[in-house]
Amino acid sequence: MRKTIAILALAVACGANGRADELSDAAMAMCEKARQCARQSMAGVELSADMRALVDQQLMQMCDSMKEPFTDAAARSHPLHGPAVACLRSMAKQSCEALDGGEETAACKRYEALQADY
C-alpha cells in the first residue's frame, strides 16, 4: 500500500490543466481502490461507530485532497503524463491482495523507469 501512496503523490506532481481530467480520473480511481482495500482490511476489525466514522472521514479526505493539485499549467505536456495515467489505471485494476503485496504492474515498472530520467 505504501507504493500506492507513492504513485498517487507522483501523479499529483505531474498534474496538468489541459489533461487534468484524464490524470485526475485515473488518480481518483486509484484512490477509490485504496479506500476499498482499506475498508476490506478493516472488515473483521471491531471498531466503534465513532472510530469507523473517523476512518471513513480520513479516507474521504485523502481522496478529496487529490483533486486540487491538478491545475499546474507548466506540466501540461510533461512526458510522464501518459505513463503516470497508465500506471494508475493498471493499479486500480489490481486486487487488494496484489496491492498490499506490493506487486507492480508492467505499466508502473515502465513509469518508474522513465521517471528515473527526471
N, C-alpha and C positions, 0 to 999 in steps of 0.2 A: 504494500500500500504506500510505502514511502516513495517508491519510484513513481507512482501515480501522482502524488502531490508535486513531485519534481517536474514531471511532464506538464502538469497544469500551470505551474509557475513559468515554465519556458514558453508555453503557449501565450500566456499573458504578455510576456516580454516581446513577442513579435506580433501583437495585435495591430490591425490596420483599419483605417476608415473605410476605404473602398472595398475591402474584402473582409471587413469585420464580421459580417453576418455569418459567413462560412466558418471562420475560425471560432467565433462566439458560439455558434450552434454546436460545433464539434466539442468545444470545451464544456458546454452545458450538458451535452450527452454524457461525457465522461464524468462530470460532476454528479449527475443523477445516478450513474452506475456506482460511483463511490458511495453515495448515500444509500443506495440499495444494498450494497455489500455491508456497510456498517450496520444497517438495520438487521440484515440477515445474521450477522455475527452476534448481535445482541438478543436474538430471538429467545434463546434459552436462559438469559440472564434475568434474575429477579431485580427489577428496578421499580422504585416508587413512581407514581404517576407524575410527580413533580420532576424527578430526575429524568424520566423518559422525555418529558416536555422540554427540559433543558437541553438534552442531547439533540432532539429534533430541531430545536431552535438554532443550535450551533451548526448543525449540518446544513440548515437552510441558509444561514449567514455565510457559510463557506461558499456555497454556490452563488449567492447574491453578490458577494464581493468579486466574483469573477466577471461580472457584466461590465463594470465601469472602465477597466483599463483598455478596452478595445477602441480607443479613439486616437491613437498615435499615428498621425498622418505621415510622419517621417519614415515609418516602416511599411508604407503602402505596397512597395514592390520588393519586400525583403525575400531573398531566395529561400529562406527556411519556412515561409508561409505554407506552401503546399505540403512539404514533408511533415510539418507540425500537425496540419489538419489530418493527414493520412494516419499519423501515429495515434492521435486522439481518437479518431474513428475506430481504428483497429483495437484499441484498448477498451473502448466502450462495448465492443462485441465480445470481449473475453468473459469467461466465467469469473465469479468472485474468487473461486479457488485458485484460478490461474493468476489473477491479480495479486492475491495475498501471497502466493508462492513466488512472486517476482518474475514470472515468465514474461519474456519480451517478445513482442511481435516483430515480424520482418520489417514492417513499416517503421517501428520505433528504433530498431537497430540501424536502419538507413538514416533516420533523422539524427540519431546520436553521432553517427559517422560524419554526416555533413556538418553538424554543429561544432565538431572538433576544429573545423577550419575557421571558426569565428572567435 
